Amino acid sequence: MQLSRVSVSLLLLIAVGLFSFSGHHYRPIRQNRFNGELNGTPRILIDKSDYELSIYDDDGWYATYPVVFGEKTLGDKLVQGDRKTPEGEYKIISKRPHEKWGEIMLIDYPTAADIAKFKERKAKGLIPKNAKIGDGIGIHGTWQRDDMAVDYFQNWTNGCISLKRSEMDEIYAMIPIGTRVSIRK
């Protein structure tokens, strides 16, 4: 049986269409193939501009995971409720299961440096006098069955860092309380 040119063209068009929708926006984990397991003390670097959370250990770079944040401008957190992710040096202060996001690792925001920055901005009139600094910033998974938010760069949190649920499970298991976290733009 021989297919006509039109039939072959139609089949190719359908095949290309299926492949273009099947994973076009999938954002994978990148992992160091020579560094199969964490060695020593892990550190986390969150790069807001690249939408990435990278883990380093005593041997160097270990892995990079795609993430999303809160407010889409990616600016530094100014006040409570602005949905922005803070920038600075932090550490993981607690880990626990979470009913909405699988697991959460809270960071120690606000630190003394964040409070000083907040007071300075308030004194300069950059934020309202009655504004509060906020708290409760963490690293957590997505809503159930909503990992595509990470693949499509959909910033949806209230200032937290969000990973795909299965990837959050992975880092939750390997990152201890006390781990240093650097967040930058």
C-alpha positions as CSV (number, residue, x, y, z in Angstrom):
1,M,0.0,0.0,0.0
2,Q,1.4,3.3,-1.0
3,L,0.6,6.6,0.7
4,S,0.0,9.7,-1.3
5,R,2.1,12.8,-0.8
6,V,-0.7,14.5,1.0
7,S,-1.1,11.6,3.4
8,V,2.6,11.5,4.2
9,S,2.6,15.3,4.7
10,L,-0.4,15.1,7.0
11,L,1.2,12.3,9.1
12,L,4.4,14.3,9.4
13,L,2.5,17.4,10.5
14,I,0.6,15.4,13.1
15,A,3.8,13.8,14.4
16,V,5.6,17.1,14.6
17,G,2.6,18.6,16.4
18,L,2.5,15.9,19.0
19,F,6.2,16.2,19.8
20,S,6.0,20.0,20.0
21,F,3.3,19.8,22.7
22,S,4.7,16.8,24.6
23,G,7.5,18.4,26.5
24,H,8.3,21.7,24.8
25,H,8.5,23.6,28.1
26,Y,9.8,20.8,30.3
27,R,12.6,22.2,32.5
28,P,14.9,19.4,33.7
29,I,17.2,19.0,36.6
30,R,20.9,19.4,35.7
31,Q,23.3,17.2,37.7
32,N,27.0,16.9,37.9
33,R,27.7,13.4,36.5
34,F,31.1,13.2,38.4
35,N,29.6,14.1,41.8
36,G,27.0,11.2,42.3
37,E,26.3,12.1,46.0
38,L,26.6,15.0,48.3
39,N,30.0,15.2,50.0
40,G,30.4,17.3,53.1
41,T,28.4,20.4,53.8
42,P,25.7,21.4,51.3
43,R,25.0,25.0,50.3
44,I,22.1,26.4,48.3
45,L,22.3,29.2,45.7
46,I,19.1,30.6,44.4
47,D,19.4,32.7,41.3
48,K,16.2,34.6,40.7
49,S,17.2,35.9,37.2
50,D,17.8,32.3,36.0
51,Y,14.9,30.7,37.9
52,E,17.3,28.2,39.4
53,L,18.2,26.6,42.7
54,S,21.7,25.1,42.7
55,I,23.2,22.9,45.4
56,Y,26.9,22.9,46.1
57,D,28.9,20.7,48.4
58,D,32.6,20.4,49.4
59,D,33.4,19.1,45.9
60,G,31.7,22.0,44.1
61,W,28.5,22.1,42.0
62,Y,26.2,19.2,42.6
63,A,22.8,19.9,40.9
64,T,20.5,22.6,39.6
65,Y,16.7,22.6,39.9
66,P,14.2,24.8,38.1
67,V,12.2,27.0,40.4
68,V,9.6,29.9,40.5
69,F,8.9,32.7,42.9
70,G,6.2,35.2,43.8
71,E,5.9,38.5,42.1
72,K,7.0,38.5,38.4
73,T,9.3,41.5,38.6
74,L,11.7,39.5,40.7
75,G,12.6,42.5,42.8
76,D,13.9,42.3,46.4
77,K,11.3,41.9,49.1
78,L,10.2,45.3,50.5
79,V,7.2,44.7,52.7
80,Q,4.9,42.1,54.0
81,G,2.4,41.1,51.3
82,D,4.3,42.3,48.3
83,R,4.8,38.6,47.1
84,K,8.5,39.3,46.4
85,T,11.3,36.9,47.3
86,P,14.0,38.4,49.6
87,E,17.6,38.6,48.5
88,G,20.4,37.9,50.9
89,E,22.2,35.3,53.0
90,Y,20.0,32.9,55.0
91,K,19.9,29.4,56.5
92,I,17.3,26.6,56.7
93,I,15.7,26.8,60.2
94,S,13.1,24.1,60.0
95,K,11.7,21.4,57.8
96,R,8.3,19.9,57.9
97,P,5.5,18.3,55.8
98,H,3.0,20.7,54.4
99,E,-0.6,19.9,53.6
100,K,-0.7,22.0,50.4
101,W,2.9,21.8,49.0
102,G,4.2,18.4,50.2
103,E,7.1,19.7,52.2
104,I,8.5,23.0,53.2
105,M,12.0,24.2,54.4
106,L,11.7,27.6,56.2
107,I,14.6,30.1,56.0
108,D,15.5,32.6,58.7
109,Y,14.0,35.6,57.0
110,P,14.1,38.4,58.2
111,T,17.7,38.4,59.4
112,A,19.4,41.4,61.1
113,A,20.6,42.5,57.6
114,D,17.0,42.4,56.3
115,I,15.7,44.4,59.2
116,A,18.4,47.1,58.7
117,K,17.6,47.3,55.0
118,F,13.9,47.6,55.8
119,K,14.5,50.4,58.3
120,E,16.7,52.2,55.9
121,R,14.1,52.0,53.1
122,K,11.4,53.2,55.6
123,A,13.6,56.1,56.7
124,K,14.1,57.2,53.1
125,G,10.4,57.0,52.5
126,L,10.6,54.2,50.0
127,I,8.1,52.2,51.9
128,P,5.1,53.3,54.0
129,K,5.7,54.1,57.7
130,N,3.1,51.6,58.8
131,A,4.5,48.7,56.7
132,K,5.6,45.5,58.2
133,I,8.6,43.4,57.1
134,G,6.9,40.0,56.8
135,D,8.2,36.5,57.5
136,G,7.4,32.9,56.7
137,I,9.6,32.6,53.6
138,G,10.5,29.1,52.6
139,I,11.4,26.6,49.9
140,H,8.5,24.3,49.0
141,G,6.8,22.2,46.3
142,T,3.9,23.1,44.0
143,W,0.3,22.5,44.5
144,Q,-0.8,18.9,43.9
145,R,-0.6,18.1,40.1
146,D,0.6,21.7,39.3
147,D,4.3,21.1,38.4
148,M,3.8,22.7,35.1
149,A,3.8,26.1,36.9
150,V,7.6,25.6,37.2
151,D,8.0,24.5,33.6
152,Y,6.1,27.6,32.4
153,F,7.9,30.1,34.7
154,Q,4.6,30.9,36.5
155,N,5.5,32.9,39.6
156,W,2.7,32.2,42.0
157,T,4.0,32.1,45.6
158,N,3.7,34.8,48.3
159,G,7.5,35.3,48.1
160,C,8.7,31.7,48.6
161,I,10.7,29.5,46.3
162,S,8.8,26.7,44.6
163,L,10.0,23.5,43.0
164,K,8.2,20.6,41.4
165,R,6.9,18.3,44.1
166,S,9.0,15.3,43.2
167,E,12.1,17.5,43.1
168,M,11.2,19.1,46.4
169,D,11.0,15.5,47.9
170,E,14.5,14.9,46.6
171,I,16.2,18.0,48.1
172,Y,14.1,17.8,51.3
173,A,15.7,14.4,51.9
174,M,19.3,15.6,51.3
175,I,19.3,19.2,52.8
176,P,19.7,19.4,56.6
177,I,18.5,22.1,58.9
178,G,21.2,24.8,59.2
179,T,22.1,24.7,55.4
180,R,23.2,28.1,54.1
181,V,21.0,29.6,51.4
182,S,22.1,32.6,49.3
183,I,19.3,34.3,47.2
184,R,20.4,36.8,44.5
185,K,19.0,38.4,41.4
